[in-house]
Amino acid sequence: MTAGLAVSRRPRGRREVRGSAPRVRARRPGRAVRGPRPPARTGATNHSAPVRVDYRLTPLGEDLMPLLEAIKNWAEIHMEDVEAAREAYDRRPAAAP
């Protein structure tokens, strides 16, 4: 999702995807964009030397952007609550075997 948001505004190269999506590991920007996905969500274009790949959303991928933006906004608003719930869960007593 993060990589999809990164390429939603304009085509971006691998480093730009990684820089705008800090949780995407260095080896994974391409996988995060390509990954297990419907083939019509993203595309890669650029024919240059040296070889460079720019990732962009297809029209179907762009159609998802309002939904992804809403999820991103919700996550930003509720991140502290989510982290507090995780910490509370981690502090609970272990279940007996």
C-alpha positions in Angstrom: 0.0 0.0 0.0 2.8 2.4 0.9 4.5 1.9 -2.4 1.2 2.4 -4.2 0.8 5.7 -2.5 4.4 6.6 -3.4 3.8 6.2 -7.1 0.3 7.6 -7.1 1.2 11.2 -8.0 3.8 10.6 -10.7 6.1 7.8 -12.0 9.0 7.2 -9.6 12.2 5.2 -9.7 13.3 2.6 -7.2 15.2 5.0 -4.9 12.3 7.4 -4.9 9.9 4.7 -3.9 12.2 3.6 -1.1 12.7 7.2 0.1 9.0 8.0 0.2 8.1 4.6 1.8 10.6 4.2 4.7 9.2 0.9 5.8 9.9 -0.7 2.4 13.2 -2.4 2.8 16.0 -1.5 0.4 15.8 -4.8 -1.5 12.0 -4.7 -1.7 10.8 -1.5 -3.5 10.3 -3.4 -6.7 8.6 -6.3 -4.9 6.4 -3.9 -2.9 5.2 -2.4 -6.2 5.2 -5.5 -8.3 4.6 -8.1 -5.5 1.6 -10.3 -5.5 -0.8 -8.0 -7.3 -3.3 -7.9 -10.1 -1.4 -7.2 -13.3 -3.4 -4.1 -14.0 -2.6 -2.1 -10.8 0.9 -0.9 -11.6 3.1 -0.7 -14.6 6.8 0.0 -15.2 8.1 2.2 -18.0 11.3 3.7 -19.1 13.7 2.8 -21.8 17.0 4.4 -21.1 20.7 3.7 -20.7 21.7 2.8 -18.0 18.5 0.8 -17.4 16.1 2.5 -15.1 12.6 1.5 -14.2 9.9 4.1 -13.3 6.9 2.7 -11.5 3.5 4.2 -12.1 -0.1 3.4 -11.4 -2.4 2.2 -14.2 -5.9 3.6 -14.5 -7.2 0.7 -12.4 -4.6 1.4 -9.7 -5.5 5.1 -9.8 -9.1 4.1 -9.2 -8.0 2.7 -5.8 -6.2 5.8 -4.6 -9.2 7.5 -2.8 -9.6 4.3 -0.8 -5.9 4.0 0.0 -5.7 7.6 0.9 -8.6 7.1 3.4 -6.9 4.1 4.9 -3.6 6.0 5.2 -5.4 9.0 6.9 -7.1 6.7 9.3 -3.8 5.0 10.2 -2.1 8.4 10.8 -5.0 9.5 13.0 -5.2 6.3 15.0 -1.5 5.2 15.1 -1.0 6.0 18.8 -4.2 4.1 19.7 -3.0 1.1 17.6 0.4 1.1 19.3 -1.2 1.4 22.8 -3.4 -1.6 22.0 -0.4 -3.6 20.8 1.5 -2.7 24.0 -1.4 -3.6 26.2 -1.8 -6.9 24.3 2.0 -7.7 24.8 1.7 -6.9 28.5 -1.2 -9.3 29.2 -0.3 -12.5 31.2 0.7 -15.5 29.1 -2.0 -18.1 28.7 -1.4 -21.4 30.6 -0.5 -24.4 28.4 
